[in-house]
């Protein structure tokens, strides 16, 4: 596992710095949506409101992109090595390293953001509860998001290569769909995991629409974590089963010098 993580980190910190730049770009887009976009359009882009919702939405935007989904096509050489390795742990470690990298790039920063917001608003317990949620919830999100890249991987090609092969409209249409798919596929995973929050008012007998205090936030965090942990392990197991069933097709695709 340590070797897989080292390889993943070397790739992330080497040119073209894809994962790092994508995460930072999405964070920048979120800040533009919150602070620059006119109010009348902001609600289309930012669906939750409130100080602590800022950190939650920031994380959702940072995670929702191709490094979370295209887990095989983004590193075809290492993915092929893991697929060809007779030890089943090789692919398990490869996928786990992909999840770990995205977690490192998003979860700690968003958790710290939540705590800073809580300190400024004198609501430390609520902020810590949200921070704990933000440290855990990316794990099942990333485990499930990887299914897309296992079912529909795509190879990283330069725009020059894309232009030369522009007449291959099926390949280019597939690529365009897959680079935008995470924006629509990943956030609903997080929303589904956060659905446990809807039972908090009933458990505590809170009137509808009442502002939450520290206790509801803490209970909500515990519920989300209780749901997220088993979903993470289930998501990883399903991902490995998908790899096993599609092994032959993945070997052909990732090993092809012309696949796009």
N, C-alpha and C positions, 0 to 999 in steps of 0.2 A: 504493500500500500504506500509506503514512504517513497519508493522509487516512482510510482505512478504520480504521486503528488508533486515530486520534484520535477518530473517531466512536464506536468501541466503548468507549473509555476514558471519554468524556463520559457515555455511557449508563450505564456501570457505576457512576460516581460521582455519579449524579443519582438523585433519588427515583423508584422505591422501592428502589434499591440492590440489585436482585435477585441478581445474580451474587455480589457481595461478601457479602451476608447469608446466602445459601445455603451458600457455602463455609465461613463462620465457624460457622454452625449445625451443619454436618456435622462440623466439627472438634470442636465442643463435644459432640456426641453420641458421637463416638469416645472422648473423654476420660471421659465418663460410663460408657461400656461398659468401659473399662479399669480405672478407679479406683473406681467406685461400684457397678456391677452385682455381685451376689454371685458368688463363684467358680464355683458349680455351674452358673450360666447363662452365664458369660463365654465359655466355649469355643464356644458357639453363635454368638457375635458376633465373637470375635477368633480367627482361625484360625491365625495364626502367633505364635510366642512368642520372646522374646529381646530384648535392648536395641535392636538395630538394626532388628528387625522392627517396632518401634513406629513408626519414621519411615515405613517402607514402607506399613504399614496406614493410618497417618494420611493419607497421600497418596491412597490408594485410596478412603477414605471421603470426602475433600474433593472429589475429581473426580466421584464417582458421583452425579450429580444432574442436574436438568433443564437447567442452563446448558450442560452438555456435550452434550446430545442435541437439545434443541429449538432448533436453531441458526437456523431460519428463522422459526418462530412467535414467538420471543421478541422479534424486531425486525422486524415485518411491513413497516413502511414502508421501511426500508433494504433489506430482502430483496427487496421488489418493485422498487425502483430498480435493484438489481443484476441481477435477472432481466430487466428491460426494457432494460438497457443493451446496445447492440450490441457493445460491447467485451467479449469473454469474460474479460478480466482482472478485470472488476468483480466477478463472482461469486467468482473465485479469491481475490481480495484480501479480500472480505467473509468468506469461510469461514476464511481464514488468520488474520484479525483475531480471530475468535471463538476459535480455538485459542490464539492468542498471549495473549489476555486470561486465559483459564483457566490457561495455563501460568504467567503472572506471579503469579496469585493463589495458586498451590499449590506449584509446583516449588521456587522459591528458599527458601520457609519450611521445607519438608520437608527439603531438602538441608542447611540450617543446623541443623535439629533433629538430623539424623543425625550431623553433625560434633560438635555439643555432646555428644551421647551418647557418641561415640567418645572425646572428650577426658576425660570423666568416668570412662570405663572403661579409659583408657590403651590404646586400640586405634585410633590415628589412621588408619593405612593402610586398615583395614577400613571405617572410617567414611567416609573420602574415596571409597572404591570404591562404597559404597552411595549416597553423595551424588551421584556422577556418574550412577549408574543412575537416581536420582530426578529428575535434571535432564533426562534424555532420554526415559524411558519414557512420560511423559504425552503426548508428541507423537503417537505412533501410537495410543495409547488414545483421544485426543480426535478424531483423524482418523476412526477407525472408528466411534466413538460418534455422530458427526454423521450417519451413515447413517440412524439411527432417526428423527431429526428431519426428514430429507429425505423419507423414505418415509411417515412419519406425523407431520406437524407438528400443533401445536395452538395456537390463539390465546390470548394472555393475557387472561383476563376476570376481573372482580372476583367475589368470592363472592356479592355481591348479584345480579349478572347470572346467576351459576350457579343461584341460588335461584329467580329469576324463570323460568328455563328448565328447572326441575327435571323437568318432565314429558317433556322430550326426553331420555329415558333413554339412548338410543344415544350422543348427544353427551357426556352426563355420564359414562357408563361408559367411553367412549373416553378422556376426559380423566383420569379416575381411574387407569386402567391406565397411561397415558403418564407421569403424574407419579411413579408408583412404579417404572416399568420401569427407569430408570437404576440403581437399587439392585441390580437383578438382572442387568442387561445389561453394565454397564461393568466391574465387578471381574473377571469372567471374561476380559475382554480383557487386563487386566494380568497375570492368572495365566498365560494362554497365552504372553505375551511372556517371562515369567519361567521358562518351562519349560526354557529353555536352561541354567538353573542345575543341572538334574538330571544333566547329563553331566559336571559339574565333578569330582565324586568319582571317576568312572571315569578321567578324563583325568589326575588327580593320584594315582590309586591309593589314595584315602582309604578306610579302613574305614567301613562303614555306621554312621551315627549319631555319628561322631566330630565334635567341635566344630571349626568352621572357623577357621583362622587368617587372617592378612592375605592370603596368596597365593591361596587359593581365592576370597576375596571379590573380589580384583582381577581374576582370570580370569573369574569370573562376571559382573562388571560389563562387561568387554570383550565377552563373548559376548552379553549382553543388548543392549548398544549396537549391536553388529554386526547383530543381528536387527531392532532397533527402527527404525534409520534407513531401510532399504528398505521396511519395513512402513508407515512414516509416508508416504512418497511414494506408495506403492501405495494406501493408504487415502484420501489426498487425491484421487488420480486417479479412483478409483471414486466418491467423493462427487460430483465434478464431472460424471461420466458420468450418475449418478443424477439430478442436477439437470437436465441437458440432456434426458434422456428424459422427465422428469416436468414439464417447464417449463409446459406448458399447464394441467395440473391444479394446479400450485402457484400460477400466476397467478390462477386462479379462486378458489382457497381463501384465499390471503392477501389478495386484493382484496375478499373478501366481508365486508360489515359485520355479518353475522349468524352467521358461522361461529364455532364454539367449539372 
